[in-house]
Amino acid sequence: MELHLRDSETGMAMEAEIWLLDENGQEQTHTVNGKASIDTRNAIMQLRAKADGYQTMLLQRKLPPETRLTLQLDPLPHAGKNRYPALPKGHMGLDIRLLDARTALPVEGGKLVLQQAEPIASTDKRAGSLYLWPLPAHKLSDEQMRWLEVHAPGYRSQRLAFFPQAGWLKKIIYLQPGRGLDVIEPAERLSRFPWKTQQNPPLPQSSLPADEKALLASVIEPPAQITVGFADANCSQTCCSSSACDNSCTFSLETYVKRGLNDEWIPSWSTQSLRAGSIAYRSYGAWHVNNPRTSRYDICSNACCQVNDPDTSSSANLAAEATPGMMLTYGSTPARSEFSAENNSWNDPNDGLSCTNTDLSCGDGFVGSPDTGWPCLADSVAQGHGCFGHGRGLSQWGSQRWTYNSNGSKLFNWIINHYYNNNGNPSGKRSAYISSPLEIHGLQVIPTQANTGDTLQLQLDISNHAAGDHNHILVGASLYSAGTGYLDDTANDALITLPAATRDTRSRSFDLGNASVPAGQYDVLVALWLDVDEDGQITSVDEPMQTYRLNQAVQVRDNSDRLFADSFEN
């Protein structure tokens, strides 16, 4: 087995302790610094990589002796860590990491030449980084792709495409020794489509839901890792076929989403479009973990599957960090959440774009491909735009247009539900719903006997199965009896944070006086909501994640009973 180790943030070679278990139950341990050839006469069934300062990775997959595998380990999060300097509004920053393609170690003496900008020659020799900041994004945002070139003594130069954007763009570039210029063509998915930077629209205002009986997500634990086929050990050369993808790269699922979201979505698009994209991208990858493309890897790395490469954007990273572990699901399994650039069921003969939808019978102003199981869906923002792509699932340009003020400033969960379940009216393949990585295991009510006007404490036992923190979760609560219906105490709805991959207790109060709860026996219901508009209140635009009900949980007594309850009658 040829094994490579990389830091998932820097792309650099690293050292880790490796433990292997083969199909005959034989164990091996190795210290690997960057690369090692390991004598494995039998197939490997389990592999664990552990290094100080990094998340431990455990891969359970049958790996034949001839496997070429790269493990990308995630650094442990650092509290209060600011990854990049703040940029002035409307400016972009470039973080260019230059690494030797053979060793994955920093290249010194690099220079960067940016189209329509002065050459930049600053180099951090310790990290192989070239920083350019701040650059006014508007000077490069005339709806055109731009090019940058990197040069270093003794290495072939590279010319790469990028889209101007506000915020930081990180590119990890592996340089080959020699002379000459390599031109790296951009991904096809959206690069030929005209685009325009849009400001994030204001969020809509909505009223409180009628009760707690909202449609709730299925709890699904997302896969911890995904293995992706690449044409090189640095996980930088994308490929489609098993013959071309002769190296397998394993990432945490969340790192995989960050590496790919800015390739499939335009990073300058609105926050809500990018968040919708993060769910679709994550779910499509997770489906392939359950339905691997080959025995060596789950999914390929180019547009045959979905594009994944080393560059990342701060805007796409933040979108992925807002939805960790959330996927689309058919019942209890991740959905193959397809998407394409423009799904309008009309082919404009004059736009030069490739429409591969085999069934345009839905017509202009509708999306769908009935022949492939995707029923017609009215999509007013699509009207007049020529089809670009296969037309199945979510329309990427539609996800952006729905966030415009003129179209109602829709939020990401509305966009997902629109394209994947017709806003709660599912049919055919348009029947997927957002899953929840959050799970309530139990509820304790303190006290179980109380007087009208008292305050209860509700303690929830909660797991966050995602590999990322959930920082915008609201805990709602209701009391219920057949005679009163649902009684809410919205004033004490609590905003909580749930750290990644943890199980812990969280609590909230329930004021019986606020809810005007009369004497009687009550069920207690609690619900976790994702605060989608981040206004600190549970409203109809928020996403219900899970509910938990404890029947006959509390006896509420009238205050007139207090005398006898306190045993003053003898």
Residue pairs with C-beta under 8 A, 6 or more apart in sequence:
1 37
1 38
1 40
1 44
1 63
1 65
1 66
1 67
1 68
1 69
2 35
2 36
2 37
2 38
2 67
2 68
2 69
2 233
3 18
3 32
3 35
3 36
3 37
3 38
3 69
3 70
3 71
4 13
4 34
4 35
4 68
4 69
4 70
4 71
4 104
4 233
4 234
5 13
5 14
5 15
5 16
5 32
5 33
5 34
5 35
5 49
5 51
5 70
5 71
5 73
6 12
6 13
6 14
6 70
6 71
6 72
6 73
6 104
6 234
6 235
7 13
7 14
7 54
7 72
7 73
7 75
8 72
8 73
8 74
8 75
8 251
8 252
8 255
9 74
9 75
10 97
10 127
10 172
11 97
11 99
11 104
11 172
11 174
11 234
11 236
11 310
12 97
12 99
12 104
12 105
12 106
12 127
12 128
13 33
13 34
13 35
13 103
13 104
13 105
14 33
14 34
14 51
14 54
14 73
15 31
15 32
15 33
15 34
15 51
16 31
16 32
16 49
16 50
16 51
16 54
16 71
16 73
17 29
17 30
17 31
17 32
17 49
17 50
17 51
18 28
18 29
18 30
18 31
18 32
18 36
18 38
18 47
18 48
18 49
19 27
19 28
19 29
19 46
19 47
19 48
19 50
20 27
20 28
20 29
20 30
20 38
20 40
20 44
20 46
20 47
21 27
21 44
21 45
21 46
21 47
22 28
22 40
22 41
22 42
22 43
22 44
22 45
23 42
23 43
23 44
23 45
23 62
24 42
26 42
28 38
28 40
30 36
30 38
34 103
34 104
34 105
35 233
40 63
40 65
41 65
42 65
43 62
43 63
43 64
43 65
44 62
44 63
44 67
45 60
45 61
45 62
45 63
46 58
46 59
46 60
47 58
47 59
47 61
47 63
47 69
47 71
48 56
48 57
48 58
48 59
49 56
49 57
49 59
49 71
49 73
50 56
51 73
53 75
53 76
54 73
54 74
54 75
54 76
55 73
55 74
55 75
55 76
55 252
57 71
57 73
57 225
57 250
57 252
58 224
59 71
59 225
59 227
59 250
61 227
62 295
63 69
63 296
64 295
64 296
67 248
67 296
68 233
68 246
68 247
68 248
69 247
69 248
69 249
69 250
70 230
70 233
70 234
70 235
70 247
70 248
70 249
70 250
71 249
71 250
72 235
72 249
72 250
72 251
72 252
72 255
74 252
74 254
74 255
77 500
83 168
84 93
84 95
84 168
84 314
85 93
85 133
87 93
87 133
87 134
87 166
87 167
87 168
88 134
89 166
90 136
90 137
90 138
90 166
91 133
91 134
91 135
91 136
91 137
91 166
92 133
92 134
92 135
92 137
92 140
92 164
92 165
92 166
92 167
92 168
92 169
93 131
93 132
93 133
93 134
93 135
93 167
93 168
93 169
94 112
94 114
94 130
94 131
94 132
94 133
94 135
94 148
94 168
94 169
94 170
94 171
95 129
95 130
95 131
95 168
95 169
95 170
95 171
96 110
96 112
96 129
96 130
96 131
96 132
96 148
96 150
96 170
96 171
96 173
97 106
97 127
97 128
97 129
97 170
97 171
97 172
97 173
98 106
98 107
98 110
98 128
98 129
98 130
98 150
98 152
98 173
98 175
99 105
99 106
99 107
99 128
99 172
99 173
99 174
99 175
99 234
100 106
100 107
100 155
100 174
100 175
100 177
101 174
101 175
101 176
101 177
101 232
101 234
102 177
104 174
104 234
105 128
106 125
106 126
106 127
106 128
107 128
107 152
107 155
107 175
108 123
108 125
108 128
108 152
109 123
109 152
109 153
110 123
110 128
110 130
110 150
110 151
110 152
111 119
111 120
111 121
111 123
111 130
111 150
111 151
111 152
112 119
112 120
112 121
112 130
112 132
112 148
112 149
112 150
112 151
113 119
113 120
113 148
113 149
113 150
113 151
114 120
114 132
114 135
114 146
114 148
115 140
115 146
115 147
115 148
116 139
116 140
116 146
117 132
117 135
120 130
120 132
122 130
122 131
123 129
123 130
124 130
124 131
130 150
133 168
137 164
137 165
137 166
137 197
137 268
140 146
140 164
141 164
141 197
141 268
143 194
143 195
143 196
145 161
145 162
145 163
145 186
145 191
146 161
146 162
146 163
146 164
147 159
147 160
147 161
147 162
148 159
148 160
148 162
149 157
149 158
149 159
149 160
149 181
150 157
150 158
150 160
150 173
150 175
151 157
152 175
154 177
155 175
155 176
155 177
155 178
156 175
156 176
156 177
156 178
156 179
156 180
156 181
156 182
157 180
157 181
157 182
158 173
158 175
158 181
158 182
158 183
158 184
159 181
159 182
159 183
159 184
160 171
160 173
160 184
161 184
161 185
161 186
161 191
162 169
162 171
162 311
163 195
163 266
163 267
163 268
164 197
164 268
165 197
165 266
165 267
165 268
165 313
165 315
166 197
166 268
166 315
167 267
167 313
167 314
167 315
168 313
168 314
169 262
169 267
169 311
169 312
169 313
169 314
170 311
170 312
170 313
171 310
171 311
172 236
172 310
172 311
174 232
174 234
174 236
176 182
187 238
187 263
187 264
187 302
187 303
187 307
187 309
188 303
189 263
189 264
189 303
189 307
189 341
190 264
190 265
190 266
190 341
190 396
192 352
192 353
193 341
193 342
193 353
193 388
193 397
195 266
195 268
197 268
198 268
198 269
198 270
198 400
198 403
198 404
199 270
200 270
200 271
200 272
200 403
201 270
201 403
201 404
201 405
201 409
202 405
202 409
203 409
203 411
203 533
203 535
203 541
204 408
204 409
204 410
204 411
204 533
204 541
206 539
206 540
206 541
207 539
207 540
208 490
208 537
208 538
208 539
208 540
209 538
209 539
209 540
211 478
211 485
211 486
211 488
212 476
212 478
212 486
212 488
212 525
212 527
212 547
213 486
214 527
214 544
215 424
215 433
215 544
216 436
216 527
216 544
216 545
216 546
216 547
217 329
217 433
217 434
217 435
217 436
217 543
217 544
217 545
217 546
218 329
218 331
218 332
218 433
218 435
218 436
219 435
219 436
219 437
219 438
219 439
219 465
219 546
220 327
220 329
220 332
220 333
220 334
220 435
220 436
220 437
220 465
221 325
221 437
221 465
222 253
222 282
222 286
222 325
222 327
222 334
222 437
222 465
222 466
222 467
223 253
223 286
223 289
223 290
224 252
224 253
224 467
225 250
225 251
225 252
225 253
225 289
226 250
226 251
226 253
226 256
226 285
226 286
226 288
226 289
226 298
226 299
227 248
227 249
227 250
227 292
227 296
227 297
227 298
227 299
228 235
228 248
228 249
228 250
228 251
228 256
228 297
228 298
228 299
228 300
228 301
228 308
229 239
229 242
229 245
229 247
229 248
229 249
229 293
229 294
229 296
229 297
229 299
229 300
229 301
230 236
230 237
230 238
230 239
230 245
230 247
230 248
230 249
230 301
231 237
231 238
231 239
231 244
231 245
231 246
231 247
232 247
233 247
234 310
235 247
235 249
235 251
235 301
235 310
236 309
236 310
238 300
238 301
238 302
238 307
238 308
238 309
239 245
239 300
239 301
239 302
240 300
240 302
240 303
240 304
240 305
241 300
241 304
242 293
242 294
242 296
245 294
245 296
245 297
245 300
245 301
248 296
248 297
249 297
251 259
252 467
253 282
253 285
253 286
253 325
253 467
254 320
254 324
254 325
254 466
254 467
254 468
256 285
256 308
257 278
257 281
257 282
257 285
257 320
258 312
258 316
258 317
258 320
259 308
259 309
259 310
259 311
259 312
260 281
260 285
260 306
260 307
260 308
260 309
261 274
261 277
261 278
261 281
261 316
261 319
261 320
262 311
262 312
262 313
262 315
262 316
263 306
263 307
263 308
263 309
263 311
264 277
264 281
264 306
264 307
264 339
264 396
265 273
265 274
265 277
265 281
265 316
265 396
266 400
267 274
267 313
267 315
267 316
268 315
269 315
269 399
269 400
269 403
270 400
270 403
271 315
271 318
271 319
271 322
272 399
272 402
272 403
272 410
272 411
272 412
272 415
273 396
273 399
273 400
273 402
273 403
273 412
273 415
274 315
274 316
274 318
274 319
275 319
275 322
275 323
275 412
276 394
276 399
276 412
276 413
276 415
276 416
277 316
277 319
277 339
277 396
277 399
278 316
278 319
278 320
278 322
278 323
278 326
279 323
279 326
279 327
279 328
279 337
279 412
279 416
279 434
280 328
280 337
280 339
280 393
280 394
280 416
281 306
282 320
282 323
282 325
282 326
282 327
283 327
283 328
283 329
283 334
283 335
283 336
283 337
283 432
283 435
284 305
284 306
284 336
284 337
284 338
284 339
285 298
285 299
285 306
286 327
286 334
287 333
287 334
287 335
287 336
287 337
288 298
288 299
288 305
289 298
289 299
289 334
290 333
290 334
291 336
292 298
292 299
293 299
293 300
293 305
299 305
299 306
301 307
301 308
301 309
320 468
321 468
321 469
322 472
323 412
324 437
324 466
324 467
324 468
324 469
324 470
324 500
325 437
325 464
325 465
325 466
325 467
325 468
326 434
326 435
326 436
326 437
326 466
327 334
327 335
327 337
327 434
327 435
328 334
328 335
328 337
328 416
328 420
328 432
328 433
328 434
328 435
329 335
329 432
329 433
329 434
329 435
330 431
330 432
334 435
335 420
335 432
337 393
337 394
337 420
337 432
338 390
338 392
338 393
338 394
339 392
339 393
339 394
339 395
339 396
339 419
340 388
340 389
340 390
340 391
340 392
340 393
340 395
340 396
341 353
341 388
341 389
341 395
341 396
341 397
342 353
342 382
342 385
342 386
342 387
342 388
342 389
342 395
342 396
342 397
342 398
343 357
343 367
343 368
343 379
343 382
343 387
343 389
343 391
343 392
343 393
343 394
343 395
343 398
344 364
344 365
344 366
344 367
344 379
344 382
344 383
344 384
344 385
344 386
344 387
344 395
345 357
345 360
345 361
345 362
345 363
345 364
345 366
345 367
345 368
345 369
345 376
345 382
345 387
345 391
346 360
346 363
346 364
346 384
346 385
346 386
346 387
347 355
347 357
347 360
347 386
347 387
348 385
348 386
348 387
351 386
351 388
353 386
353 387
353 388
354 388
354 389
355 386
355 387
355 388
355 389
355 391
356 389
356 390
356 391
357 369
357 387
357 389
357 390
357 391
357 392
358 369
358 371
358 372
359 368
359 369
359 370
359 371
359 372
359 391
360 387
360 391
361 370
361 376
362 368
362 369
362 370
362 376
362 377
363 376
364 382
364 383
364 384
365 378
365 379
365 380
365 382
365 383
366 376
366 377
366 378
366 379
366 382
367 374
367 376
367 377
367 379
367 382
367 391
367 395
367 398
367 419
368 374
368 375
368 376
368 377
368 391
368 430
369 390
369 391
369 392
370 376
370 428
372 390
372 392
372 429
373 428
373 429
374 391
374 392
374 393
374 428
374 429
374 430
375 422
375 427
375 428
375 429
375 430
377 418
377 419
377 422
377 430
379 395
379 398
379 418
380 407
381 398
381 401
381 402
381 404
381 407
382 395
382 397
382 398
382 401
385 397
388 397
392 429
393 419
393 420
393 429
394 415
394 416
394 419
394 420
395 419
398 415
398 419
399 415
399 419
401 407
402 408
402 410
402 414
402 415
402 418
403 409
403 410
403 415
410 418
411 532
411 533
411 541
412 532
413 434
413 530
413 532
413 541
413 543
414 423
414 541
416 434
417 423
417 424
417 433
417 434
419 430
420 430
420 431
420 432
420 433
421 430
421 431
421 432
421 433
422 430
426 432
426 433
434 543
436 528
436 545
436 546
437 464
437 465
437 466
437 470
438 462
438 463
438 464
438 465
438 466
438 470
438 473
438 498
438 528
438 545
438 546
439 462
439 463
439 465
439 546
440 460
440 461
440 462
440 526
440 528
440 546
440 547
440 548
441 461
441 462
441 463
441 503
442 460
442 461
442 548
443 458
443 459
443 460
443 461
443 524
443 526
443 548
443 550
443 553
444 458
444 459
444 461
445 456
445 457
445 458
445 524
445 550
445 553
445 554
446 456
446 457
446 458
446 459
447 454
447 456
447 554
448 553
448 554
448 555
449 554
449 555
449 557
449 565
450 456
450 512
450 554
450 555
450 556
450 557
451 512
451 556
451 557
451 558
451 559
451 561
451 562
451 565
452 512
452 513
452 517
452 518
452 519
452 556
452 557
452 558
452 559
453 512
453 513
453 559
454 512
454 513
455 509
455 510
455 511
455 512
455 513
456 509
456 510
456 512
456 524
456 554
457 507
457 508
457 509
457 510
458 475
458 477
458 507
458 508
458 509
458 510
458 524
458 526
459 505
459 506
459 507
460 475
460 505
460 506
460 507
460 508
460 526
460 548
461 503
461 505
462 498
462 503
462 504
462 505
462 506
462 528
463 502
463 503
464 470
464 498
464 499
464 500
464 501
464 502
464 503
465 501
466 500
466 501
467 500
467 501
468 500
469 497
469 498
469 499
469 500
470 497
470 498
470 530
471 497
472 495
472 530
472 531
472 532
472 534
473 495
473 496
473 497
473 498
473 528
473 529
473 530
473 531
473 545
474 493
474 494
474 495
474 496
474 528
474 529
474 530
474 531
474 536
474 537
474 538
474 542
475 493
475 494
475 496
475 506
475 508
475 526
475 527
475 528
475 529
476 488
476 490
476 493
476 526
476 527
476 528
476 529
476 538
477 488
477 489
477 492
477 493
477 508
477 510
477 524
477 525
477 526
477 527
478 486
478 487
478 488
478 524
478 525
478 527
479 486
479 487
479 510
479 512
479 515
479 517
479 522
479 523
479 524
479 525
479 554
479 556
480 486
480 487
480 522
480 523
480 524
480 525
481 520
481 521
481 522
481 523
483 520
484 517
484 518
484 520
484 522
486 525
487 515
487 516
487 517
487 522
488 515
489 509
489 510
489 511
489 512
489 514
489 515
490 537
490 538
491 511
491 514
492 508
492 509
492 510
492 511
492 514
493 508
493 537
493 538
494 506
494 507
494 508
494 509
495 531
495 536
496 506
498 504
498 506
508 526
510 524
512 556
517 556
518 556
518 558
519 556
519 557
519 558
519 561
520 555
520 556
521 552
521 554
521 555
521 556
522 552
522 553
522 554
522 555
522 556
523 549
523 550
523 551
523 552
523 553
524 549
524 550
524 553
524 554
525 547
525 548
525 549
525 550
526 547
526 548
527 544
527 545
527 546
527 547
527 548
528 544
528 545
528 546
528 547
529 538
529 542
529 543
529 544
529 545
530 542
530 543
530 545
531 537
531 538
531 542
532 541
532 542
532 543
533 539
533 541
533 542
557 565
563 569
